[in-house]
């Protein structure tokens, strides 16, 4: 029936900033069987609104379903996809590594190349902070796999359209 | 004027023309019920036996009258008992406002006595819900609830109010119902494209559902069928839009639909789907369904497009608006041969009956139908009797056939019949049920007795859980797991025990006599009809099957 071309899309949802909103959105995803890769919730410049950014992998038809079902929620003010070419995506990474003196220099070098920062250091471990497009974070993670990773936290993607005419006119976020 | 939260609820209900509510009191709902006592000259409260019955009554009340049903319940179990009723309304897009009370705000989240997070429980089965712990938010929430319930694709809304808010006071400013949200408008070009497809089609079929009823577009639909000269098939949610004897009415579509309806869908070169969602009970196999046809879908809900069946063209708008816009774009085309062919198929029916039985389901429906007038409201429970009613009833008004379609709620019938009878005191209400469904909520007989409602309950008593029994017969080698309960219920005695009248019938003659007697009663009557366990609902297309898999006899 549906084409099996899976695509990765970033969807931005502006919602009323009130209790239960996240539960409503997530409950809908659960009920409809939408699997999402990541989800972030954040404030906007309008205290009445919050922004939810989700990354979703699926067919065009599944994408249509997730958007049209979500836009029916009373708390949803706006929903749109952030196209790869006309949006900026960013993600924050925090990674803790076990590293003694010998490994430290190499790790620092790689971190510099990727424009990350070492934000904590002890005799036997260090923590790196990095923001960037998800692809860059993935590449950095690939490099770090050679070292002794203790813990990884990624925030998931948040994104913003480049265009001035995007639908978030009322909130000018 | 300073009013309490509960009084404000009453005032806002009055603003919306509410004069009848259903429900059940309880500890946290005491203030609401005290206000109902005070407003009893303007708002009639119908007490049911169980909150589920009250929710179904509010649902049946809407379906019979077109007025939004309102149901009250207390916190905890009162609220959870509403769940099946709210879910039933949600699946059938029925507007409803459910007002629950919750424990006082300082106790929220502490597992207080009878505390339940009902807004959370009902998240997936409401269009929206409000948790009100500040009286300032209360009047707005009640007004919004009515707007949301009735806007676009309709559905239930829940308002959960903490008990302290029901007692708190604030200045009440009279208001008006909020205007409904605008429904999506289709572009003219889109509709022109559909008109082109229709003008080109040789064998179009209109397949329509509850969206036609929700839009109150029955008249427009009939005119549209005449205009494009096409036959039509309906879903369970739209029975009665087109006259039973009308040659354009091929009957019910889908799993237990007519041979004519399903065959026409299979042969058609264009399907025009109006206000319907290609459910798994209609498009049993979405890949094979109407495989010769281009498909056009018109619905008010954008998310229904391509959800179950991928269509060639979709128009997102209200059905009435669609028909009115497309009408001048249609070119006259002679399709009499196609219509005649489809009508010819109607002669073949798959209603094999048990030879040895003395009373057949079709006879029961026919007799009940013949003895009642055009203004009669038929309400069903869920199961075999529901399908027989859908297949054999000859009603021609969508508000006169009330049934749980999407959720398929056994136990829906009695509550819904009570709601319909309360809403339409001058009409006759006939409630068809099975012995399985009836055992779920027969307790509502006490409500029908208290309210002195002349509802005639016709029980198709085959002593088995018939629909599941039929599937076990056909697909599970007659391994009757949990469908032959060997119950000894004496319906005549139980009816009398409730204060209703009870009758038993084993032949058509006995049923006629019992029905005649029931028609003369002021209060509720039950007629238990003994039918054979082996009676089946036919035709039947098994899940995932196509027209070639249809079981006829």
Interface residues (C-beta under 8 A of the other chain):
Chain A: X1 X2 X19 X20 X23 X24 X27 X28 X30 X31 X61 X64 X65 X68 X69 X71 X72 X73 X74 X75
Chain B: X119 X120 X123 X124 X127 X128 X131 X148 X152 X153 X286 X287 X301 X302 X303 X305 X306 X307 X310
